[in-house]
Amino acid sequence: MKPNRLPIASALLLVLGLVWIWLSAVPDGATTSGQIPAPQAGFLAPNFSLSTPQGDSITLSDLRGKVILLNIWATWCPPCRAEMPAMQNTYQALQERGFIVLAVNSTFQDTPAKIEPFLQEYGLTFPTLLDTNGDVTRLYQVQSLPTSFFIDKNGIIREVVVGGPMAEALLYSRVENLLNEAP
């Protein structure tokens, strides 16, 4: 009677597979751990500098240590209009704990003369930035307005929300969770 070679071959394949996994494992510290810029969850938020309507410049990387909601919007966008009160309420409630909203107006797709009246109409007190050339809109690969990026204290994008409007409860809970994390 011939011995069955199937169990021996299976065991050999299993051992070879385990050796292959062990040899091809990425050593600790050999990956970027999300520290390269990319406009998606788990990666470092791409840096940019934009001006406010008043002419002040804000650079994203200067805000490390804060939780940021980066919202790209336009005045003509109905969901953008609908979520602004929720963003303002969340900002007012949590700004003292290190939360900031950066409302990046996609100015190259908007009417610049309508921006300031829009801000006054909604009573917005968080920083509004003007993307006059569309550089940030392209950098963040925005395909639809509004698009929002929740960025943690280390500058890592934790969540991307395309479309809207976002409910105040969603905004508050996402931001609260990020604020409660250690830097």
C-alpha positions in Angstrom: 0.0 0.0 0.0 1.3 3.5 -1.0 1.6 6.1 1.7 -0.7 9.1 1.1 1.5 12.1 0.2 -1.3 14.7 0.4 -0.8 15.5 4.2 2.9 15.8 3.7 2.5 18.1 0.7 -0.1 20.2 2.5 2.1 20.6 5.6 5.1 21.6 3.4 2.9 24.2 1.6 1.7 25.6 4.9 5.2 25.9 6.2 6.4 27.6 3.0 3.5 30.0 3.2 4.3 31.0 6.8 7.9 31.5 5.9 6.9 33.7 3.0 4.6 35.8 5.2 7.3 36.2 7.8 10.0 37.2 5.2 7.8 39.6 3.4 6.4 41.4 6.5 7.1 45.2 6.5 9.5 46.0 9.4 8.3 48.5 12.0 8.9 52.1 11.0 9.3 51.2 7.3 5.9 52.6 6.3 4.7 56.2 6.2 1.9 55.5 8.7 -0.3 57.9 6.7 2.3 60.7 7.0 2.3 61.5 3.3 -0.3 64.0 2.1 -3.3 62.6 0.3 -6.9 63.8 0.4 -8.4 60.7 1.9 -9.0 59.2 5.3 -5.9 57.9 7.1 -3.5 60.3 5.3 -2.0 63.6 6.2 -4.1 66.5 5.0 -2.4 68.3 2.1 -1.1 71.6 3.3 -2.2 74.9 1.8 -2.4 78.7 2.5 -5.4 80.8 1.5 -6.6 84.3 2.3 -9.7 85.4 4.1 -12.0 88.0 2.5 -10.2 90.5 4.9 -6.8 89.6 3.4 -5.4 87.5 6.3 -3.6 84.4 5.3 -4.2 81.0 7.0 -2.0 78.0 6.5 -3.4 74.6 7.4 -0.2 73.2 9.0 -0.1 76.1 11.4 -3.3 74.7 13.0 -1.7 71.4 14.2 -3.0 70.5 17.6 -6.5 71.6 16.7 -9.4 69.5 15.4 -10.4 70.9 12.0 -13.4 70.7 9.9 -12.3 71.6 6.4 -15.5 72.4 4.4 -15.3 73.2 0.7 -18.5 75.0 -0.4 -20.1 77.7 -2.7 -22.8 80.3 -2.1 -25.0 78.8 -4.9 -24.9 75.3 -3.4 -28.2 74.4 -1.5 -26.7 71.7 0.7 -23.8 74.1 1.5 -26.3 76.7 2.7 -28.3 74.1 4.6 -25.3 72.8 6.7 -23.8 76.2 7.6 -26.0 76.8 10.7 -25.0 73.4 12.0 -21.3 74.1 11.4 -21.6 77.5 13.1 -23.4 76.0 16.2 -20.8 73.2 16.5 -18.0 75.8 16.1 -19.5 78.0 18.8 -20.0 75.1 21.2 -16.5 73.5 20.8 -14.1 76.2 19.7 -12.7 76.8 23.2 -11.7 73.1 23.3 -9.6 73.4 20.1 -12.0 73.0 17.3 -11.9 75.2 14.2 -13.9 75.3 11.0 -12.1 76.3 7.8 -14.8 77.1 5.3 -13.0 77.1 1.9 -15.1 78.9 -0.6 -14.6 77.4 -4.1 -14.3 81.0 -5.3 -13.3 80.1 -8.9 -16.8 78.5 -9.2 -18.6 81.2 -7.3 -19.5 84.9 -7.5 -17.1 86.7 -5.2 -19.5 89.6 -4.5 -22.0 87.1 -2.9 -19.6 85.7 -0.4 -19.5 88.5 2.2 -23.4 88.9 2.2 -23.7 85.1 2.6 -21.4 85.1 5.6 -23.4 88.0 7.2 -26.7 86.4 6.4 -25.7 83.2 8.2 -23.8 85.0 11.0 -20.7 82.8 10.4 -17.8 83.6 12.7 -15.4 80.8 11.7 -12.6 81.5 9.2 -13.7 81.6 5.6 -11.0 81.2 3.0 -11.1 82.1 -0.7 -9.9 79.4 -3.2 -9.7 81.9 -6.1 -7.8 79.7 -8.5 -9.3 76.4 -7.5 -5.9 75.1 -6.2 -7.3 73.7 -2.9 -10.4 72.3 -4.7 -8.1 70.4 -7.1 -5.5 69.5 -4.3 -8.3 67.8 -2.3 -9.8 66.3 -5.5 -13.3 67.7 -4.8 -15.9 66.4 -7.2 -19.0 67.6 -5.4 -20.0 70.5 -3.2 -20.0 70.5 -0.3 -17.1 68.2 0.6 -15.9 68.1 4.2 -12.8 66.7 5.8 -12.5 65.9 9.5 -8.9 66.4 10.4 -7.4 65.3 13.8 -4.9 67.1 16.0 -2.0 65.5 14.1 -3.2 66.7 10.7 -4.5 63.3 9.6 -7.8 63.2 7.7 -10.1 60.9 9.7 -13.2 61.1 7.6 -14.4 62.6 4.3 -18.1 63.5 3.8 -19.1 64.2 0.2 -22.4 66.0 -0.2 -24.6 67.3 2.5 -26.1 68.7 4.4 -24.5 67.3 7.5 -26.7 67.2 10.6 -25.6 69.1 13.7 -25.6 65.8 15.7 -23.2 64.2 13.2 -20.9 67.2 13.2 -20.9 67.4 17.0 -20.3 63.7 17.6 -17.5 63.5 15.1 -15.7 66.5 16.4 -16.3 65.6 20.1 -14.7 62.2 19.4 -11.6 63.8 17.8 -11.3 66.3 20.6 -11.3 63.5 23.2 -8.4 61.7 21.5 -4.9 62.3 22.8 -2.7 64.2 20.3 
